[in-house]
Amino acid sequence: MVITIPGARVVATMHEVMVKLEQNRITLQAQTDDISLLAVPCMLIANGGSVNWSISLGNEENMEAVSHATGIALKR
């Protein structure tokens, strides 16, 4: 599933999440085991092994879409 957020596109599957930043042409990638979704303030957080990054998804609709595509529950 591809989700468009301000300045980036999120490609989410059951196995991984990729965030493609448009301005810098940078791709952030992490396995779903290393991802968490924080409902307030709508953050996708990757933290595991040598992976450590986070990005705002902008709104709850985007959070729900990533959660649905990956099977990751939202932390409220």
N, C-alpha and C positions, 0 to 999 in steps of 0.2 A: 504494500500500500504506500502511495506517495502522498505526503501531507505538506502543503505549502505554508510556511511561516514567514514572517517578515525577514527578508535577507537570506533565506535558506529554504531547502527542501529536505524533508525527513523521509527516508525510505525505511519502512519498518516491516519486518517479517517475524515469524515465530522464533527464528534463530539469531537474528542480529538487527541492529539499528545503525543506519548510516545517516549522517547529517552533512549535506553538501552546502557549504557557505558560498554564496554567489559572488560577493565582492572580492574575496581573496582566493577563490578557487581552492579552498581547503576542504578536505573530507575527514570527518570524525567518524570512527567506526568502533562498535563494541558489541560483544555477544550479549544476548538478552539476560544471561545469568549475572552480568555485571551492571545491569541497568535498574534504576528505581525511578518511579514517577511521583513527584511531590506535588500534591494538588494545590497547595498555597505556598508559593506564588507561581504555579504552573511550570515546574522545572523538570527537565529530563536530566538525570544524573547518572553518569557512568563512572563506576569506581570499583576496580578489581584488578589485581596483578599490577601491570605497568600502565593501566588505563585509568585516567583521572581527569574528567572534564564534565561540564554541565552547560546547558543552554535553556533559555526560556522558550516555552512553546506558545506563549502569548495569551492563550485563553483555554477554558475548560473543554471546549469542543475539540481542539487539537489534542489535548491530553486524553480524552475519551477515545479518539481515533487511534492514537499510539497504543493505548491500553488494549483496545480491541484487537489490533493487528498483532501484538506481541504476546498477549495473554498475561501481561504484568498488571497487577492490581495497583490502584492509586493509593498512596499514603496520605491520609488526611490529618 
